[in-house]
Amino acid sequence: MFSDRKMAERPVFDLASEPGFCALSLMKNLLKTAALLALALALVPMPARLARAEADDQYTFEVHNAYKEKIVRLMASEDGKEYAKFDIGKGIEPGETVTLNWNKSTNNSNCDWFIKAVYADDTMSEPAEVDFCEEDLVIDF
């Protein structure tokens, strides 16, 4: 099908035959450009990462376990009726105080929440009404 057609001959551009060409110089310029581009891309998102870290810091609170059993779960509720699990990792040992971070999905919610602890012996604390906008908040269970 294509055997009847002749391909048009294209002129071959040989950069090495050009006067003043230096492959080493070209390679150095390409490497410099790539390094500058990589540096610029690395620095641009840095302020955004720092801003996110600062925003996260304002939504922390501490929980102190004053009970004899390990806290295995925290339950949080905005209305005091429907509770959802609050991630505390492996739990909070008796006498231990840990710093916890609110999930970003709650950033636009009210400050007042109800929170209760569930212990390793399957008992549960009474719900505490807490103002999470309070700075240096420590909740004792």
N, C-alpha and C positions, 0 to 999 in steps of 0.2 A: 504494500500500500504506500509506504513512504519511500520505497526504494527508487522510485522514479524521480523524486525531488532531490535536488542538490541543496545541501545546507550552505547558506551564505557564509563565506569565510569572514571571521571577525579578526580585526587586528589584535594581536597579542600585546598587552601592555606589560612590559618588563621593567619594574621599578628599579631593579638593580642596575639596569643599563643607563639610567638617567644620570646626567652629570650632577655631581654634588650629593648623591645619595649615600647615606651611611646607615646601614641596618642597625647598628648599635645605638645611634642617636635616636632613631625612630622608636626602638624598643624602650629606651630610657624615658622618652616623652610619654609613651603609652603607660608605662608603669607609674610615673609621677601623676598622670591624670587619674588613673585608677585609684591610687593611694589617696589623693585629695577627695575624690568622690566618696570613697569608703569612710573617710574621716567626717566629711560633711553629713553623710547619712547616719553615722553613729551619734553625732552631737545634736542633731535636730530633735529626736524624740526625748532627749534627756530631761528637759524642763517638764514635759508632760508626766514622766515617771515620777519626778520629785513632787509635783503637785498632787498626784494620786496618793503618794505616801503620806503627805501632810493631811490630806482630806481623810484618810483612813484613821490617822491618829486621833482625831477629834471624836470618833465614834467607838471608843473603847471603854471598858469598865472592868472592875475587878470583882471576883467572887471569892469569898472566904468560906471554907467548909469548917464550921464550928461543931458539926455533928460527929458522932462516933463512927458512922459508916461512910464509905466512899460515895460521892455524888457521881452517878453514872449517866445522868441526863438532866438537862434543864429544859423546861417547857416555857414558852413565851406566848403572850396573847395581848393584842391591842385592846380587845373589848372585855377581857376577863371571862369569856365564855368558850371560845374556840382556841385551843392551844396547839402550837406547833413545836416540833423538836428544835432545840438550839444546839448546834454542834459544839461539843466540848472535848472532842478527841477521845482520849482513853479514860477520862474522868478526872475527878478532883479528890485527892486523898484527904482524910481527916487532918485538920490543922493547916492544910495547904491553901495558899491564895494564888489565883491565876488571873492573868489579864486576858480578856476575851474581846473580839472585834464583832461589831454588828455587820450583818450582810449588807452590801450596798443597796439591795432592793428595798431596804427600810429607810433610806436616807430622807425620803420625802414624807415619812409618816409622823404621827404625833410623838411627843417626848414621853408621855406617860404610858407605861406598859405594865402588865402583870407578869410576874415570873415566879416559877416554883421549881424546886429541886426534887429529883427522884433519886433515892438512895439504893445502894446495893442490896439492902434487905427488903426491897419493894415498898418501903414506906415513902410518903411524899410530904414535903413541907406545905405549909399554908401558902397561898399565893401572896406575894409581896407586890404592892403597887409602887412602882419605881419611876422617877423622873430621869430618863437616860440622857437628857441634855445637861444634867448636872456634871460639873467638872470633878475629876478625881473621885468618881463614884465607886464605892465599895459596898457590895451586898453580902451580908452575913447570913448563911443558912445553917 
